[in-house]
Amino acid sequence: MLLALAACAPTYDDTADKMLVSLQQQTDDGLIKLETLAQQVQAYQSAPSNDPAAKKALADAQAKLTYAANIEWYASVLSALTALEARMTASPDFSSSSISDSLAKIRENIELFQAQHARSNTVTASTAKTARQILDQQFKALTVYIVTLKSGKKA
């Protein structure tokens, strides 16, 4: 019986660790880009200018902020999340349902942000920042779990 329980104990997975770090970085990169673009648009709009360069910069920032300009980023993040889910839940153990729930919440928040972006075709800086902060907290919880496993302590 003890051997069966030991077989169900979670073990550190270096590949899952690297995938999680990569996914968080990819998610943060995209959200920070959207936040920065939204700040640029807001700055240009709050100080209207007849300068052709300023008008072009505003138009460029607005174009990069559209949903269509970011579809590939969403697809890439969701694909990486799917791969991470498969990796972290491939070996059933006592933590599998908690890990599945955590990953499902990350997916849900990304998809909610994506749906809002698709509806409005733009993003505000505060919305991108809030999404990033929420997702970073969710990623942190998974990181703590993986670091705990790496240290050899029970998760």
Secondary structure as UniProt FT lines:
FT   HELIX           2..7
FT   HELIX           14..46
FT   HELIX           52..65
FT   HELIX           68..70
FT   HELIX           71..89
FT   TURN            94..95
FT   HELIX           96..120
FT   HELIX           125..150
FT   TURN            151..152
//
